Amino acid sequence: MTVISVIATILLVLAALVLIATVLLQPGETNNLGAIAGGAETFFGKSKAKTMEGKLALATKVAAGVFIVMALLLAAIY
């Protein structure tokens, strides 16, 4: 194994673990009919980026991006 493939494999495993952790830490959607009954106004009235939910969503997106890039890089190497 080359040094690049070892580093890419380590980053792939770390991204997978972070992705699993951030998805499991996110709260579930329990009020599915909230938007129909007028619950959508609380979504637009509150800045979700500053909450823990927003930070977890951002971490999930970043980890998913790193995971995809590392998987493609490893597929190109082998």
C-alpha positions as CSV (number, residue, x, y, z in Angstrom):
1,M,0.0,0.0,0.0
2,T,1.2,3.5,-0.8
3,V,1.2,6.3,1.7
4,I,-1.7,8.0,-0.1
5,S,-3.9,4.9,0.0
6,V,-3.2,4.5,3.8
7,I,-4.1,8.1,4.5
8,A,-7.2,7.9,2.3
9,T,-8.3,4.7,4.0
10,I,-7.8,6.3,7.5
11,L,-9.8,9.4,6.4
12,L,-12.5,7.2,4.9
13,V,-12.9,5.3,8.2
14,L,-12.9,8.5,10.3
15,A,-15.5,10.1,8.0
16,A,-17.7,7.0,8.2
17,L,-17.5,7.1,12.0
18,V,-18.3,10.8,12.2
19,L,-21.2,10.3,9.7
20,I,-22.7,7.5,11.8
21,A,-22.3,9.6,15.0
22,T,-23.8,12.8,13.6
23,V,-26.8,10.9,12.1
24,L,-27.5,9.1,15.3
25,L,-27.3,12.3,17.4
26,Q,-29.8,14.2,15.2
27,P,-33.4,14.3,16.7
28,G,-36.1,12.5,14.8
29,E,-39.0,14.2,13.0
30,T,-41.9,13.4,15.3
31,N,-44.4,16.0,14.0
32,N,-44.7,15.1,10.4
33,L,-48.0,17.0,9.9
34,G,-46.7,20.2,11.6
35,A,-46.3,22.1,8.3
36,I,-49.8,21.4,7.3
37,A,-51.2,22.6,10.6
38,G,-49.2,25.8,10.6
39,G,-46.0,24.6,12.2
40,A,-43.9,25.9,9.3
41,E,-43.8,29.4,10.7
42,T,-41.5,28.2,13.5
43,F,-39.0,27.0,10.9
44,F,-38.7,30.3,9.2
45,G,-38.7,32.3,12.4
46,K,-35.7,30.7,14.0
47,S,-32.1,30.6,12.8
48,K,-31.4,26.8,12.7
49,A,-27.7,27.3,11.8
50,K,-26.9,28.5,15.3
51,T,-28.6,25.6,17.1
52,M,-27.1,22.2,17.8
53,E,-29.4,20.8,15.1
54,G,-27.9,23.1,12.5
55,K,-24.3,22.2,13.6
56,L,-25.1,18.5,13.4
57,A,-26.6,18.9,10.0
58,L,-23.5,20.8,8.8
59,A,-21.2,18.2,10.3
60,T,-23.2,15.4,8.5
61,K,-22.9,17.2,5.2
62,V,-19.2,17.7,5.6
63,A,-18.6,14.1,6.7
64,A,-20.7,12.8,3.8
65,G,-18.7,14.9,1.4
66,V,-15.3,13.7,2.8
67,F,-16.6,10.1,2.7
68,I,-17.6,10.3,-1.0
69,V,-14.4,11.9,-2.0
70,M,-12.2,9.4,-0.2
71,A,-14.3,6.5,-1.6
72,L,-13.8,7.8,-5.1
73,L,-10.1,8.4,-4.5
74,L,-9.6,4.9,-3.2
75,A,-11.6,3.4,-6.1
76,A,-9.3,5.4,-8.5
77,I,-6.2,4.2,-6.8
78,Y,-7.1,0.5,-6.8
